[in-house]
């Protein structure tokens, strides 16, 4: 009988360890995919000249800083800001274009 308790305890410990490992990897994977996809959108917008050089530099720096701080929420906010700019530019290509980026 004591043998079965040890086996059950070992099994439960294995399940808990596996679950903890999965929980730790999920946010890192989310950050990685969110950062990559946002960077692709940012680069495409820059190549297609939908962003000014200053806007690109500003958003790129924010993205790299958010990635360095492992901040998924900040990456998502940057993506939302970028998408808002792109929607505005697609509606009116001259909209919001200035020589300097306003914070």
Phi, psi and omega in degrees: 000315180299331180296321181292327178293320179295319179295316180296317179297319178296318179298315179295322178296320178297316179297315180297317180297318179296316180297317178298321180294318179296317180298327180283327183281331185300310179298324179295320179292320178298315179300316182298313182290321179296317181295315180299312183293323177293321178296321178297315178299316181298314180294319178296319179296322179291316180296322179278007177058037175270349178237145172286162180301317180295321178295316179299312181300317181297312181292323178296316179296317177299319180296315180294322178294317179296321178294319180295328180269006180054045184252094181295322180298320179293321178297318179294324178293320178298318178298317179297318177298315180297316180295325177295317178298315182294321177298317179297316182291326179290326178289318180216102185304334181268357185293131174073005181278120175228173179280341180232151177276128180262130180278000000 
